[in-house]
Amino acid sequence: MNQKTFAIFVGAIMVLSVFSGMMMRGGDQNEKPAVVTSDSVDAFGVQGRLVDWNFGSLADVLEMSPESTVVAYWLNISASQNLTDAAREVLPQSFALSYGNSLYPTAIQRLGAAYFNNTRAEFHWIRPFQLGYDGIVVPYDDYMMIPTGSDYMAVMGKPTIFGTEGALQGVLDVISGSNFPSDKFTLPQDEVADLEVAALGSASGMANAADGGYRELYLSVRETGDGDVISAKYLSPDAATLSRISQTASQYGLGESKEGDVTVISGGVSPDQLATVLQGLLPGLAQPF
């Protein structure tokens, strides 16, 4: 295990032990919080402002994400375990994908992530429960950032926002209206899917952009019950990217078309091929953000 992997592992253990232990149990290790039947954010019992935002697509994630966002995704975890497993293999790291069922006493039903300024914010859609936390909080614009151990904090609501203090501040500034949301993503428009991924590549001119040879990428996966339907769009892809995605399309029987400067790959994929196809269609997302 290298030093970086060890640091991530230790950070994860600290978050899990403190966040789902002390914080979710109000300091009593023998008491579990009751899961409320109401879906109101007030059920969390946290003072101050609570996040209350639409969370049904990637567009909602981008509306909460700072202007410097270079990669973002939205996943309906409830859609299928196969889709969640495939997303875990190919998407940039997040605590929700790795430890989703351990972070809270209620399951994460939908999740999102935004990567910006060498950090990330995660968005966790969970059913509200009585938090019972009476420890130290960090107020920010009337929101309460709750330390979870290590360098991570949470702001409760729908969705609950999870990340470092700086990442949470960046998102809260957008939500409160003091900063503008990301407006560099042009491809995710009126899409409805179970997985949505958007990235700004090396041709976008953005700092810390994805390593892929394109200006912008947007990919969606929709569960149908008989398999998965994929649509991937690439704005101004370079020759290496075109070669890679064309090879993937040919190998797995996907269609390829062109709409101006946008190359489109689309078609049906069997569940056992999903992760492999996603790897071929998501160049530049292997790097940590």
N, C-alpha and C positions, 0 to 999 in steps of 0.2 A: 504494500500500500504506500503510494507516494505521499509527499508532505501535503499537497493540495487536497488529495482525496481524504487523507486523515483529518484535515481541518474541517472539511465539509461534514465528515462522519461525526466528529466530536460536536460540531455545531448542531447537527440534527438531534443527537442524543440529548443535548442540553435543552433544546426547544421542546422536545417531546416530554422529557421528565418534568420540566417546570410548567410548560404551557398546559399540557393535559393533566398534570398532577396538581400542583399548588393552585394555579390560576383557576382552573375549572372546578376545583373543589374548595375554594375559599380557604385554603390552608389546612383543611382537615383531610388527611389521606384516606380515611375510612368512610368518607361520605361522598356519594356520587350526586351530581346535580340532577334535578328532575327535568325531564324533557317536557316542555310546555306544549299544550295543544294549540295555543294561539300562534298565528304567524306574524303577529305584530312585533316590530322591533323593540317596543317598550318592554317586552317580556325578558329581555336581557338584564333589565334592572340596573343599567349603567347610567350614571349621571352625565349631563352634558348632551351634546348633539350626537345623534346616531346616523349612520349612513342609511339612506333610503333611496335606492336608485334602480331603475329598470336594469335587468340583467338576463336578457334573452338571446343575445347575439354578440358577436365581436364588435359591432358598432357601439354597443353600450360600454364595452371595455375601453374603446378608443375615446369615447366621450369623457372618461374619467382620467385619461392618461396624459402626461405632459407633452409639450411640443417636441421634446427631444427623444420621444419613443421611436425605437428602430425595429423592434419585434414585438408582436402581441399575438395572443391566441385565446380562444374561448372553447370550452369543451363541456358537453353535456355528459357527465359521468354516468347518469342514469340510463343512457341510450343502450350501451352494451359493455360487458367486461372486455370483449375482444378489442373494441375501439379504444378503451382506456389503456389497455396493455400496449397497443400499437403506439398510441400517443406518448406513453412513457418511454418507449424505445427511441423515438425520433425527435422529440421536442426538447428545447433547452430545459435544464434542471429546474425543479420547483419542489417545495416541501409538500404541496398539495398532491402532486402526482406520485411522489415517493412515499408519503406517510399520511395520505388523506384520511384514512379511517382511524388514525391514532391521535389526530390533533384535537378533536372535539368529541363530546359524548353523542353528538348527532352527526350523521354522515354528510359529507360534502356532496351535494347533488349536482352542482355546476361550478366550474372554476374558470378563472381567467388569469392571465399574467401579462404584464407589460415590462419591457426591458428598456432602460434609459439611463444615461449618465453612469454607466458601469455598475448599475444596481438593478433591482427589479421590485415590483410590487405585485402581490398576488391578491386575487379576489375570490373569496370562498362563499358560495351560496349555501347556507346551512339553515336548518330550522331553529328559530330562537329558543333558548333555554335560560333558566335562571343562573346567572353567572356566579353570584355569591362571592365576588372578589372585593376585598377591602384593603388591598395593599397600595403601593405607590403607583400613581399614574402621572403621565406627562401631558398636561393640557396643551392643546394647539388649536386655536381658532374655535374654542368651545367644544372641540372633540377631545375625547380622552384616549390617549395612546397608552396601552397597557403593556408593560414590559413582560416578555415571555421567557426570559433567560437568554444568554448569549447576547447577540446584538439585535434581536428581533422584537418587534412590538406588534400589537393588533389594535385596530379600531373596530369595535363591534357594530353590526348592522346588517343590512341586506343590500349588497354583499358585505361580509366582514373583510376588511383590508389587512393584509399581513405583509410585513417587511421590515427593513431597517428604519430607523427614525427619519433619515433623509428621504427614503423612498416614500414613506407615508406622508411626509410633509408635501412632497411633490404632487401626490394625488389629491390630498386635501385642498391644496391651493387651487386645483382645477375644479373640484367639486364645489368649493365655496365661491367660485367665480373670480378669484383674485388673479388667476393665471389662465391662459388659453389652453384648450385641449389640443391634442395632436391633430394636424390637418394635412399631413403629408401623404396619407394613404388614400388613393383614389380608386383602387380596384374593389374593396369590400363595400358594395352598395346593394342594399335591399336583399341580401342573401339570407336564406334560412337553412341551417345545417346543424349537424350534431358536433362537428369539429370545424373550426375556422382558424386559419393561420395567416398572418400577414407579416411581411418583412420588407424593409428597405435595404437594398443591396449596395454593392460597392459603387455602382453607377449613380447612386442617389445623391452623392455629395454630403451625406450626413456623417457626422462623427460617430465612431463606434458602430457603424452599420454592419449588417450581416456580411459574411464573406462571399456571398454568391454573386455571380457575374450577371446582374440584372439591375434595373432601376427599382423595380418593385415586384413583389410576389404576393399572390393570394391563392390559398388552397382551401377547399371545403370538402368535407366528407358527410354524406347523408346516409343514415341507416334505412334500409328498405324492408328488412325481414328476410330477404333472399340474398343478402350480400350488402355491399357498400357501393355507393355512386360517388365518384371522385370528379372534381373539377378543379383544375389548376391553371392559373393565369400568370403570365410573365411579361412585364413591361420592359421593352428594350433588352432582351436577353443577349448575351454575347455568344460567340461561336461554341465555346466549351459548354455553356449551359444548354444551348440548343441541342448539341450532340448528346448530352446526358439525358435530357428529358425525352428526346425523340427515341433513344434506345430503350428507355423504360416503357414508353408508350407502345413501341413495336413488340417488345418482349411479352407484355401482358395484355395485348389486344385492345389498347385504348386508342381513341381517336385523336387526331392532331389537326388544328386549324389555325388560321391567322386572322386577326381583326385589327387592321392597321398595324400599330407597333406592338400589339399584344398577341402573344402566342398562347393558345389554349389547348390543354390536354384534358380529356374527359372520357368517362366510361365506367362500366361496372367492374368491380374487383371482388373476388372471393375472400371470405374472412381470413383464410390461412395465408393469403398473399398480401394482406393489407399493409403490414409493417414494412415489408420489403419494397412495395410500391411507393409508400410514403418516403422512405429513405432516398429513393431515386428521384422523387419529385420535389424534395426540399433541400436543394443545395445551399450551403452556407450557414446552416443552423446547428452544426455540430459544435461550434466554438462556444465557450461559456460567455455569457453576457453580464 
